[in-house]
Amino acid sequence: MLKDKFISYVKGEFPGVLDTRFTWDLMDNIIEYGIKNKNYSKGQLATFLDEMIPEVSVEEIERFMEVDAFAIEETKFDIVEYAGRTATADETLKRILAKDYYNFDQYAEVSTIIDLEVAKIIIKRLLDRVIKRSD
């Protein structure tokens, strides 16, 4: 989110409201809380901010969302969590590839995957293998 631009917009739309450092920091902290502590999607963050700042509409808030940066923020994991998912994906892929293809053992192993992010990592690893083989 273009936080500083959004806060400046609110300051311009509602003169006097954000004139003190206290109110500016309060607005900044509310936005940071929604981004970091709630792990909201773009739409959820806009709704959250609309509820916290009722004078500003969801549409006004969404104008200050960075699509690319927000997409990265939405899919970003804590490094430890990401490393754990990568390790889980690697272990799961090894188990899948060790199973027999012809009697549905691989299918049974794939069906045990319950974490979407782990599944995405496995698919990427498999696609990388296909690309390497085709070169």
C-alpha positions, 0 to 999 in steps of 0.5 A: 500500500502507498501508505504515506500517499494515502495518509497525505490524501486523508490529511488533504481531504480532512484538514486539521485531522492529521496535523499533529504527529500523534494522529499521523502516527496513529493512522500509520500504526492502524495501517501497519497493523492491518498489513502486518498483524492481520495478514489481510488480502488487498480487499480485506485491508481496504474493508478493515481501513474503511471500518477504522476510518469511516470517513474514507470509502473502500474505493478511495482506499483501494486507489492507494493499493500497489497491485504488484507490491501488495501481491508480493506482500500477500504471498510473502511468508515468514522466512522460517515458515517458507523454509519449512514449507520448502523442506516439506515440499522436497520430502513430499516430492521424494516420496511421490517420485519413489512410488510406483506410477502404474498402480496409483501409489503416486496418486495416493501420495499426492492426495495427502498434500493439504497445504496449497503452498507446498503443492505449488512448490512441488509443481514448480519443482516438477516443471523445472524437471520437465524443462531441464529434460526438454533442453 
